[in-house]
Amino acid sequence: MDRRTLPALLLTAVVIVVTPMLFPAPRQSNPPVPDSASTPSGVAAAPTVATPPKQTASAATPPTGARQSAQPSTSLQRARVETTTVQTTRAIYQIVSPGGTPATVTLPDYRSLRPGAVKGTPVSLIEPGDQLFHLSYVNGADTVALNTVSFRAEPKRTEGNTLVQSLTSTSLAKPITLTYRFPADSFIVHLEGVLPGSGGHLVVSLPARLRSEEADLREDVGYLAVAYRLGATDVKSVSFRSLDTLVRTDSGAIRWLAERNKYFVVAMVPTGRDSAFRALRMRGEAHEGSNATVVRAIAILPVTGQTFALSVYAGPQSWDHLRATARELENVNPYGGWLHGVVQPFATIVMRLLLWMRDTVNVGYGWVLVIFGVSVRLLMWPLNQNAMRSSMKLQRIQPQLTEIQGKYKNDPEKQREAMLRLYQDHGMSPFSPILGCLPMLLPMPILFALYFVFQNTIELRGVAFMWLPDLSLKDPLYITPLFMGVSMFALSWIGMRGMPPSPQSKMMLYIMPVMFTVLFWNFASGLNLYYAVQNVAALPQQWLLAHERTTKADNAKKAPGKGAPSG
C-alpha cells in the first residue's frame, strides 16, 4: 500500500461515517403506523371553510354569519356516494360524488410492500376516507365546499391520446363544471373548472397524509413532508415532524405545492392564467408525541373570470416524470439537507447516467450498477496509471529526499531548491505527491451521491437482482458487504507487493477492509454491489502496476553488479 492510499482510504471512511450522521434517515420511533383499514384523524372531514394565511384572510375567509347560499342542504350532504372509475396505463382513479375529486389513486406498476399485504397488490396513494385533494370556492361572502356538492358524471370521451371525464354539479343554482384530462402513459391529471361566480379564490387542500406502502412503515411515515417552490428560489421542504399546532404560512408566487413520503408524491401545479398559488398555510393536526402525523396544507389560488386550471401529479418520485411535470419538481425530495447545493448536482448526474444506461443497454438496474462501476473504473484507468507510476518514482527517490531534508534541515531555502532539482531530474513535480491522491478522491462524490440515490430513488425500489430482493434495502444475507470487504482486502494485498515492509501498512491491510465492512453492513445492497464491483474492476490494474514495481525493484538490485567494471 503506497503513501497516497492510506490518506485516501481514511478520507473515504470519514465521508462514509459522517454522511449518515449529517443526513440521518427520518426518526422511526415516534410516528404511528397507519392501519390499512383505519382513517387518520382529521382525514375524512375536509374543511368546508378553509382559513388562508393572514395575507389573504380578508378575501378568502367569510365573516361570522356570512351567508352560504350556494351550499347544498343537509340532506344533500348525506347523499349516497357515487363513484366514477377512470383507468389509464399508469393509474386507476375513482372520482367520487359528492366532491367531484378522486378519492383513490392506484398505481398498478408498483407493488405494495406493506407487511401482510397480498403479493401483487398495487400501491394506493390515498388513505381510506381522504381524497387526492379538496377544493373550496370563496367569492365575497359566499363559500362553496366542493366535497359537499353532488356531481353527475358525463360519458367519457377521448381527444387524441387523452381520456376526458367531465362532471357537472346537480345541487347548485349555478352549476360547477369539472373537466379532467388524463394523458396516456402519464401520472398527470389536468383539471379545468368553471365556477358559478367571477373572481374570488380557490382554496386547494392536499391529502392529510399519503398512505404508506413500504416494508418499513415507521420509516416511511418519518419521510412525510410538504414541499413547494416559491418563485425562482430553491425548493422548500417542511417535514411533518417539524410541524406543530402553530400555523406556518408563506406567500408569494408559489409555482407548485406537493406532499410526499419516501417514494411517492402528490403535487398541485397551477396552469391557468393565474399560474401560481399566492399563499400557503400548513398546520399539524394529529400528533404522536411531538411529531405531527396528519397535516393540513392549504393553498390559495386567485381566480380570474370564472375558470381555473390545475395539473395534478399523483405517482412515484420518478426523475423523468417529475421533471416533465413542472420546473424543479424533480427536487421535491431534496438530497443532502443543508448541503443540498453540493450534493444535488452529483446526485442528478448519477441518476441521469443510471437512467440512460438502463434505457440504452436495456438490462435490469442490478446489471446497470455492475456496468456503471466497471465504466467508472475504466474511465479512471489513465489517471490511476499516471498516479501510481508517479508514486513509484516517489518511492525510488525517497532515500534522496530524506538525505536532503537531513542535510539542509537548518536552511529551508536550500532544502527547497535541492528538492526541486531532484524532482526535475526525475521528471516530477513538487505537487506529484498531492496529485497522486486525486484519482482515488475523484470517485468519492459519486459514492457520496449514490448514498442518497439508493436511499430515496423510486427506480430502485423493490428491484431484485440475483439473491437480493430489493437493491434499495440492505442485503438480508449480508453477502454484498462481506464481498465488498474481501475485494477491498485483495486490492490492498496486491497493492503492497514489491513495497518495503512496513508495520503501519500491514496493520492497515487488515483494519481498513474490516472497518468498511462494518460501515457498509446495513447500507443499501445496491451501494455495496457498486463499491465491490469497483474494487474487482481495479484488481487487474493494481496487479499490473505491482508487477511493474517488483520488476523495477529487482532490476535495481541487479544493476550495480552487472554494471561493475571487471578486474
N, C-alpha and C positions, 0 to 999 in steps of 0.2 A: 504494500500500500504506500504510494508516494506521498510527499508532503502536502500536496493540494487536496488529497482525498479526505483526510481527516477533518479539516475545517468545513469542507463542502458537506460531508455527511452530518456533521454536528449542526450546521445551519439548517439542513433539511429536517433534521429531527426537531429543532426548535420550532420551525414552521408548522410541522405536523402536530406537535404538542400544543402549541399556542393557539392554533386555529380553532379547535373545539372550545378552548377557554374563552377566546374573544367572541366567538359566534356560536354559543351553545344552542342546541336544539331546544324548542319550547319545553317549558317545565311540564311534566307529565303527571304530577301527583295530585293536583287540586281539581282540575276541571272534571265534572261528572261525565260519565259516558251516556250519550243519548240512547235510550232504548228504542228498538226497532218499531215498537208499537205505541210509543208514547209521544205526546206533543209537548215540546218545551214550553216553559212558562212564557206567556206573552205572545206565542206564535199565532194562535187561532184568532185572536182579537186584533185585527188590523185597525189602525186608528181611523176613526171617522172624520175627525178634525185634527190634522197634524199641526203642531206649533213649530214654525220655522225659526231660524235664528233671529236675533233682535233686528238685524238689518232689514228684514222684510216682514217682521211680525205684524206691523200695522196693515200691510196689504194682504197678508195671507191668513191671518187668524181672525175669524169672525168675533165680534164683541159678544159679551154675555147676553143671551136672549135674542141673538140675531136670528132672523127668520131663515129657515132652510126649506123653502117651498119646493125645491127640486128633490128633496129626499123622499123616497118611497115610504109607504105606510108600514107599520109593524108586521102586518100580515104578509107583505111582500118580502120583508127581511127574513121571514121564516119559510119562504118558498122552498120547494124541493130543489136540491142541487142538480143541475143538468150538466152533462159532460160532453164535450166535442173533442174527439181524438184526431190529431194530425201527426202523421208519420213521415219522416224524411229518411234519407240514407244514413244520417248521423244521429238522429234523436227522435224520441216519441214524446209529444206534448199532449196533455189533457187540459183543455181550456174549460173553465167552469163558469156556470151562471147560477147565482148572482156573482158578479165580479168582472167577467169578460177577460180574465187573465189566466195563464197556465198555473194549475195547482200542482202538477207533477211534470218533471222532465227526466226521462230515462235515456241513458246512453248505451245502446246495445254493443258498441265496440269495446266497452270497458266493463270488467267483471268486478263484482263486489268481493272484497276480501274480508268482510266483517266476520268475526267468529260466529259460527253457527249458520252462516248464510249457505244456501243450497248452491252447489257448484254450478257455475254458469249464470248465476243471477246477475243481470246488468246493474250498473251503477244508477242510483236515483239521487238527484241533487237536492231535493226539497224534503224537509221534514213533514210528516203527516200533519195536516191541518193548516199548513202555511201555504204561501203562494210564491211564485217566481218574483213577483213584485206587486205592490199595492199602489193604486192611483186615487188621488182626490183632486177635484177641480174646485178652486176657490175664485169667485168673481164677486168682488164687493162684499156684501153681507151674505151671499149665498154660497153654500158648500155642498158639493156632491161627492160622497164617498162611493167610488165605483163598486166596491165589494158588497154594497147593499143594493145594487141595481141589477135587475134581471135583463138578460140579453137573449136574443134569438139568433142562432147561427144560420147564416145563409149557405147555400150549396157551395162546396169547394170548386175552385176553378184553377186553371194553370195559365201562366203567362210565360211562355218560353220554358226555361228550366226552373221556374219559380212556382211554388204552390201557394195559392192565395185563399185565405179564410177571412170572411167579413162577419161581423156581429153588429146587431142594431139593438139598442135598448128598447124595452117594451113597457117600462114602468114610469117614464118621464113624459111630461107635456112636450118638451122639446127634446128630440132623441139625441143620443150619443152614438156615433158610429166608430167602431174599431176595426181596422183592416190590418191583418197580419200577412206578411210575405215571408215565405220560407225558401230561401235559395237552396238549390240542390247541392249536396256534398258540403254542407256548411253547418256550423253551430250557431249561426247568427239568425236572429229573427228581426225583421224590420216592421215596426209598428207605426201606423199613421192613424191619427184620431181626429174626428170632427166633433167639436164641443157645442153645447147649447147656447153659449154666450160668446162675446167678443172680448179679448184681452184677459186679464187675470193671471193666475198662476196655476201650474200643475204641480202637485205635491207627489213626489215619487219616493216610495219606501222600498228598501231591499228586504230580502228574507231575514227573519230573526237570526238564523244561522244556517249554514249549509250542512246537509246530512253527512255524517262520517261513514265512509265505506272502506276504511283501511283495516289491516290486521291489528294494528296498534291503535285502538280507538282514542285512548287518552292522549297519545302523541298528536294525533290528527286534530283533536279539539284544541290542543295547545297552539296550533298553527292558525286558528281563525283570526282574521283581520279584515279591516276596512281599508281600502286603498283608493286614492284619487289623484288626478293630475290637475294642478292649479295653474292655469295659463300656460306659459312656456317653461315652467320650472320642472324640476325632477319630480318623480312620483313620490307621494307621501303615503306612508303605511302606518296604520294605527291598530295594534293588536287588541283583541278582545280583552286580554288580561290587563291592559293598561287603561281600560275604560271603567269608570265607576258610575255612581248615581249622578254625578255632576255632568252637566251638558257641555259638550265640546262643539264649537262651531268654527266654521271657516267661510269666507266669502270671496267673491271674485269670479273670474271665468273658469269654472270647473269643467274641464273638457270631457271627463268621464268619471264614473263612480263605480266601484267594484267591491265585492265581498268574496273572500277566498278562504279555503282551507289549505292543506298541504299540496294537493294536486289539481283541484277543480276551482272554478271561479264563475261568478255571475257578474256581468258588467253592463252598465247602462250608459249609452253614448248618445247625447242629443245630436240630431242630424238635420233638423229643420232650419227655418230662418233664425230661430233662437238656438244657436248651436252650442250652447253652454248652460249648465246649471249656474245659478247665481248665489246660492247659499247652501250650506251643508250643516246638518245637526246630527250629532252622534251621542248616544247615551246607553250605558249598560243597564239592562232592566232586570236580569236574573243573575244571581251571584252564587258562587260556591267559595266560601271564604272571602278573599279579597279579589277574586277573579270573576269578571263578567263572563257568563256563558251564553247569554242572549243579548243582542244589541239591536237597537232601533236606529238605523241610519236613514235619514230623510233629506232629500234634496229638493230645491225649489227651481222650477223651470218656468221662466216667463212665457206667456202665450201671446203671440201676435195674431190678431184676427181670431179665427175660430178653429185653427188647426195646430197640431203639434206632431212631431216625428221623433222617434227614438229607434236606435238599434240596440238590441239586447243580445249579449253573448252569454250562453249558458253551456259550458263544456269544460274540457280539460285545459290546463295551463300549457297548451302546445305552442311552442315558439312561433311556428309558421302561421297558425290560425290567429293568434293574438296580434301578431304584427300586421296581419291583413285587416284586422277589425278597426283599430284606432292607433294613432301615434303614441308610442311609448307604452302601449298596453302590454307588450311582452315583458315589461319590467314591473308588472303588477305584484310580483313576489321578488322584491329587490334582494340581490345577493350581497353578502358581506357586511350588512349592518352599517356602521359608521364609516367603513372602508369601501362602501358601495362603489364610489367613483373609481377606485383602483381595481377592485375585483371584477366588477360587471363587464368591462371590456374584454378581459381574458375569458370569462365565462361565456360571453356571447360568441367569441371567435371559436372556442372549443365546441360549443353547441352547433354552430353553423357547419363546422367541419364534420362532426359526427352525423348530422342530418344529410349533408352532401354525400358522404361516403355510404350511408345507408341507402340512399336513392340510386347512387351510381353503381355500386357493387351488387346491390340487391341481395344482401345477406342479413342475418339477424344481428342485433346490437352486440351480442357476445363476440361474434367474429369481427364486427366493426372495431371493437375495443382492441382485439388482437392486432388487426391491421394497423390501427392508429398508433399503438405502442411501437410496433416494428418500424413504421414510417417515421415517427419522431426520432427514433434511434438512428435510422439510416440518414436522415437529414442532418443529424448532428455528427455523423461519422467524420467528415473532413475536419471540423473544429476539434473534435476529440483527438483525432490523429495528430494534428499540429500541437495541441496542448500537451499530449502525453510525450511526444518527442522532445518538446521544449523542456519538459520535466526531466527526461533522461539526460539531456545536456546539462541541466542544472545539477543533477547528481554527480556528473563527471567532474564539474569544476568546483564542487562543494569544498574539497580539501584546499584548493587555492583561495577560495573566498574566506575560509576560516583563517588561513595564513595571513591574508591581507588585513583582516579585522584585528588579528593579534599584533601585527607589525605596526599598524597605524592607529592603535586604539586611543592614543592621546592626540591625534591630529585628524579630526573628522574630514577636513577638506581633502587631504592627501588620500585618505581612505576612500572617499567617494570617487576621486579621479582614478585611482588604481582599479577599483571595482568596475568602473565604467569602461576602462580599457580592456579589462578581462572579458566583459560581456561582448564588446565589439570584436575582439579577436576570435570569439566563438560564434559570431553571427547572431547574437542575442541582444535583447533589450532589457534595461533595468526593470521594465514592467512585466517581463516574462513570467515571474512567479505569480503575479496577480492575474494576468491573462490566462494562466493555466487553469485557474479555478472556474473561469467563465463558462466553459462548455457544460460543467456539472451544475451550474446555477441556472442556466437558461431554461431547462425543463421544469424548474420549480414553480413558475407561475402557472404552468399547465396543470401540475399536480394540485396546486392551490385552488385553481378554478374547478377542477374535477371534484374536489371535496364538496362544493356547493351544487354542482351539476347533479351528482348522484343523490344528494340529499333532497333535491326539490324537483327534479325533471320528470314530467309525466311520461315521456317517451320510454323511460327505463322502468316504469312501474309495472311490476308483475311479469317482466320479461325473463324467461327461463333460458339457461344456457348449460348444456351438459347436465351435471348434477345440481346446479344452482337453480332454485325455484324462482328467485327474484334478484336481479342484478342490483337493485336499489337497496336491498337489505343485506345483513351480514350472512356469511356462509354458515348454514346450520351445521355443517360437518367440520368447519374450520380448516378445510383443505387449502383454500387460497391464501390465507395469511401464513400458514406453515410453508407452503410452496414459495411464497414471496421471501420468507426468511432464509430458506435453503438456497434459493437462487442468489440472494444477496451475499451469503457466505461464500458460495462458489465464485462469485465475481471478485470478492475481496481476496480469496485464497490465490486465484490465478494472478491477480494484480501484484501480489507480494513475491512472485517468482523472480529470482535474479536480483532482489534487493538486499542490501546489507541487513543482517538480523538486528531486530530492534524489539525490546520488550514492550514498548508502547504500541507498535504496530501489531504485534502478536496479540496483545490484550484487546485492541480494537477489532481484530479479526473475529473474535467471539462475541464481544459485547454489543456491537452495532446491530448485527442480524437479530440477536435476541431482543434488543430494545425495540427495533422496528416491528418485529413480530407481535410483541405485546401491544404496541401502539395501534397496529392495524387490526387487532384481534376482532373488534366489533365494528369496524368500518364496513361500508358497503362492499359486497363481494366484487362488484364491477371495478371499484377502485383498486382492490387487491389484485385483481386479474390484470389490470393495465400496468401496475407497477412491476408485477412479476414478469410480464412479457417484456417490459423494458430491460430488466436485468438479464433475461435469457438472450435477448437480441444483442446485448452488449458483450456477451461472452466471446464470440469469435474475434472481435477487435481487441479485447483485453488479452486473449491468448496470443494473438499475432504480435502485439507490442511487447508482451512479456518475453516471448521467444526472441524477438529482436534485441531486447535488453540483455538477456542472458548470453546471446551470441556475441554482442559487442563487449560484454564483460569478459568472456572467455578469450576473445581476440586481444583485448588489452593486456591480459595476463601473459599471453604467449609472445606478444610483440617485443618486449625487451630481450628475451632470449634469442629470438630469430634475428633481431637487428644488431646483436653484439658483434664486434669485429673478431675475426678468427686470429688465433695466435696472440 
